[in-house]
Amino acid sequence: MTVRTARFVAPFLAALTSSSALAQGEATDSVLAAACRADAQIVNTQSPDSLVSGALLRLAYCDVSGPPAVAKFWSVNADSTKWSVVLQVTPYLRDKRILDTVLAIAGRTSASVGLRRLALVGLVGLFQPGRSVPWDVALDPALDSLGGTFASSAVITPLTGAVAYPSGYRATIATLVKDVSLGESNTQLQSLASYIRRRLYWLDPTSTPLAGTGSVGVTYLCGNRFRIQNRD
């Protein structure tokens, strides 16, 4: 399972940001509600396959039908094109069912490395819509050239689903990422989690404390040069 990119595509935004549905929700717009239910049915059944990616994209504007369908999709072993799409949509449906599903996958040691990597990347957008991890960096954080920041992705107005985020959700995300960065046996996931954790700190240091009571590691480099790292 691989993903080449998790960035928005311009045609999707151009097609939807002009819609009057942006100012309404399914509860007050019967036409939108019918379209959303149809798209959710396509995503839930994965049929017809050729329409799934488009249906996923449109669910970003479905506050009732979108969250349960997107949460369910995370358990589906889809191809790389569809995972690219679901990573685009996930941050913009602010619903606890999606948040809980992605958190559970990221922390589930029985899940595949590929799926957990996708979930860790997905958590970045759930923490802060409009921030993303380029997929080459997700595969190898050493390729990062952005310093202490995340890449920026296209921003649309997030929708709040029927099950709102709990207070302190950012701290919950940060704690999960911290646990993976410190306790994960797979070095690829540990490296990615450490990369994400330090950048979450720049977005919200209160929710993502780096300093604590943990130990400090000292690594000898050469001559009189050493690297000091806080391991908490």
C-alpha positions as CSV (number, residue, x, y, z in Angstrom):
1,M,0.0,0.0,0.0
2,T,1.6,3.2,-1.1
3,V,0.6,6.8,-1.7
4,R,2.4,9.2,-3.9
5,T,0.9,12.4,-2.8
6,A,-1.6,13.7,-0.3
7,R,-2.2,17.2,-1.8
8,F,-5.4,18.7,-3.1
9,V,-6.1,18.9,-6.8
10,A,-7.2,22.3,-8.2
11,P,-10.1,20.9,-10.3
12,F,-11.8,19.6,-7.1
13,L,-11.6,22.9,-5.3
14,A,-12.6,24.9,-8.4
15,A,-15.7,22.7,-8.9
16,L,-16.9,22.9,-5.3
17,T,-15.9,26.2,-3.7
18,S,-18.4,28.0,-5.9
19,S,-21.3,25.9,-4.8
20,S,-24.1,27.5,-2.7
21,A,-24.0,24.3,-0.6
22,L,-21.0,25.7,1.2
23,A,-23.2,27.9,3.2
24,Q,-25.7,25.2,4.0
25,G,-25.7,21.6,5.4
26,E,-27.6,18.4,4.5
27,A,-30.2,19.1,7.2
28,T,-31.4,22.3,5.3
29,D,-30.6,21.5,1.7
30,S,-32.6,18.5,0.4
31,V,-30.7,18.5,-3.0
32,L,-27.4,18.4,-1.2
33,A,-28.6,15.7,1.2
34,A,-29.7,13.5,-1.7
35,A,-26.4,13.9,-3.5
36,C,-24.5,13.2,-0.3
37,R,-26.4,10.1,0.4
38,A,-25.7,8.8,-3.1
39,D,-22.0,9.5,-2.7
40,A,-21.9,7.9,0.7
41,Q,-23.5,4.8,-0.8
42,I,-20.8,4.6,-3.5
43,V,-18.1,4.9,-0.9
44,N,-19.6,2.4,1.5
45,T,-20.1,-0.2,-1.1
46,Q,-17.0,0.6,-3.1
47,S,-19.1,0.4,-6.2
48,P,-18.9,1.3,-9.0
49,D,-15.2,1.5,-8.4
50,S,-14.6,4.1,-11.1
51,L,-16.8,6.6,-9.1
52,V,-15.4,6.1,-5.6
53,S,-12.6,8.7,-5.8
54,G,-15.0,11.4,-7.0
55,A,-17.6,10.5,-4.4
56,L,-15.0,10.7,-1.6
57,L,-14.0,14.2,-2.7
58,R,-17.6,15.4,-2.7
59,L,-18.1,14.0,0.8
60,A,-15.9,16.8,2.1
61,Y,-19.1,19.0,1.8
62,C,-21.4,16.5,3.5
63,D,-21.7,17.1,7.2
64,V,-24.2,14.3,7.9
65,S,-23.4,11.5,5.3
66,G,-19.7,12.3,5.0
67,P,-18.2,11.4,8.5
68,P,-19.4,7.8,8.9
69,A,-18.5,7.0,5.2
70,V,-15.0,8.4,5.5
71,A,-14.5,6.7,8.9
72,K,-15.5,3.4,7.4
73,F,-13.2,3.9,4.4
74,W,-10.2,3.9,6.7
75,S,-10.8,0.2,7.2
76,V,-10.9,-0.6,3.5
77,N,-7.8,-1.8,1.7
78,A,-8.1,0.6,-1.3
79,D,-5.6,1.4,-4.0
80,S,-3.1,4.3,-3.8
81,T,-5.3,6.7,-5.8
82,K,-8.1,6.4,-3.3
83,W,-5.9,6.7,-0.3
84,S,-4.5,10.0,-1.7
85,V,-8.1,11.2,-1.9
86,V,-9.2,10.1,1.5
87,L,-6.2,11.9,3.1
88,Q,-7.3,15.0,1.3
89,V,-10.9,14.8,2.6
90,T,-10.2,13.5,6.2
91,P,-9.1,16.9,7.8
92,Y,-12.1,18.8,6.6
93,L,-14.9,16.7,8.2
94,R,-14.4,17.5,11.9
95,D,-16.2,14.5,13.4
96,K,-15.1,12.4,16.4
97,R,-15.8,9.2,14.5
98,I,-13.1,10.0,12.0
99,L,-10.7,11.2,14.7
100,D,-11.2,8.0,16.8
101,T,-10.8,5.7,13.8
102,V,-7.5,7.4,12.6
103,L,-6.1,7.5,16.2
104,A,-6.9,3.8,16.7
105,I,-5.2,2.8,13.4
106,A,-2.1,4.9,14.1
107,G,-1.7,3.2,17.5
108,R,-2.7,-0.4,16.6
109,T,0.4,-2.5,16.5
110,S,-1.4,-5.3,14.6
111,A,-2.1,-3.0,11.7
112,S,0.3,-2.9,8.7
113,V,3.1,-0.4,8.7
114,G,1.7,1.1,5.5
115,L,-1.7,1.7,7.0
116,R,-0.3,3.1,10.3
117,R,1.9,5.5,8.2
118,L,-1.2,6.7,6.4
119,A,-2.9,7.3,9.8
120,L,0.0,9.2,11.2
121,V,0.0,11.5,8.1
122,G,-3.8,11.8,8.5
123,L,-3.4,13.0,12.1
124,V,-1.5,16.0,10.9
125,G,-4.5,17.4,9.0
126,L,-6.8,16.5,11.9
127,F,-4.6,18.5,14.2
128,Q,-4.5,21.5,11.8
129,P,-6.4,21.6,8.5
130,G,-4.2,23.0,5.8
131,R,-1.0,21.2,7.0
132,S,0.3,18.1,5.4
133,V,3.3,15.8,5.2
134,P,4.7,15.3,1.6
135,W,4.6,11.6,0.9
136,D,8.3,11.3,0.1
137,V,9.0,12.7,3.6
138,A,6.4,10.4,5.1
139,L,8.4,7.5,3.7
140,D,11.8,9.0,4.8
141,P,11.7,12.1,7.2
142,A,15.4,12.6,6.4
143,L,14.2,14.1,3.0
144,D,12.5,17.0,4.8
145,S,13.6,20.4,3.6
146,L,10.9,22.5,5.4
147,G,12.7,23.0,8.7
148,G,10.3,23.1,11.6
149,T,7.1,23.4,9.6
150,F,4.7,21.2,7.7
151,A,3.9,21.6,4.0
152,S,0.8,23.8,3.3
153,S,-2.1,22.3,1.4
154,A,-5.2,23.9,-0.1
155,V,-7.7,25.1,2.6
156,I,-11.4,24.8,2.4
157,T,-13.9,25.5,5.2
158,P,-14.0,22.5,7.6
159,L,-17.4,21.1,8.5
160,T,-18.4,20.0,11.9
161,G,-20.1,16.6,11.9
162,A,-22.8,15.3,14.1
163,V,-20.3,14.0,16.7
164,A,-18.1,17.0,17.5
165,Y,-14.5,16.8,18.5
166,P,-13.9,16.6,22.3
167,S,-12.1,19.4,24.0
168,G,-8.4,18.6,24.2
169,Y,-8.4,16.6,21.0
170,R,-5.1,18.2,20.0
171,A,-3.5,16.9,23.2
172,T,-4.9,13.4,22.4
173,I,-3.3,13.4,19.0
174,A,0.0,14.7,20.4
175,T,0.0,12.0,23.1
176,L,-0.6,9.2,20.5
177,V,2.2,10.6,18.3
178,K,4.5,10.8,21.3
179,D,3.8,7.2,22.3
180,V,4.6,6.0,18.8
181,S,7.8,8.1,18.6
182,L,9.0,6.7,21.9
183,G,7.7,3.2,22.1
184,E,7.4,1.9,18.5
185,S,9.6,-1.0,17.5
186,N,9.4,-0.3,13.8
187,T,12.0,2.3,13.0
188,Q,10.2,3.8,10.0
189,L,7.1,4.6,12.1
190,Q,9.2,5.8,15.0
191,S,11.1,8.2,12.8
192,L,7.9,9.5,11.1
193,A,6.2,10.0,14.5
194,S,9.2,11.9,15.9
195,Y,9.2,14.1,12.8
196,I,5.5,14.8,13.2
197,R,5.7,15.4,16.9
198,R,8.3,18.1,16.6
199,R,6.3,19.9,14.0
200,L,3.1,19.7,15.9
201,Y,5.0,21.5,18.7
202,W,5.5,24.5,16.4
203,L,1.8,24.6,15.7
204,D,0.7,24.3,19.3
205,P,3.4,24.0,21.9
206,T,0.8,23.9,24.7
207,S,-0.8,20.7,23.4
208,T,2.5,19.2,22.3
209,P,5.1,19.7,25.0
210,L,8.5,18.3,24.1
211,A,10.4,19.0,27.3
212,G,9.6,17.0,30.3
213,T,11.1,14.6,32.9
214,G,12.5,12.2,30.4
215,S,16.2,11.4,29.9
216,V,18.7,13.3,27.8
217,G,20.8,11.6,25.2
218,V,24.3,12.7,24.2
219,T,25.8,11.5,21.0
220,Y,29.4,12.1,20.1
221,L,29.9,13.5,16.6
222,C,33.6,14.3,16.1
223,G,36.3,16.5,17.6
224,N,34.6,18.5,20.4
225,R,31.1,18.3,18.9
226,F,28.2,16.5,20.5
227,R,24.5,16.3,19.9
228,I,22.2,16.6,22.9
229,Q,18.6,15.3,22.5
230,N,15.7,15.3,25.0
231,R,14.2,11.8,24.8
232,D,10.9,12.6,26.3
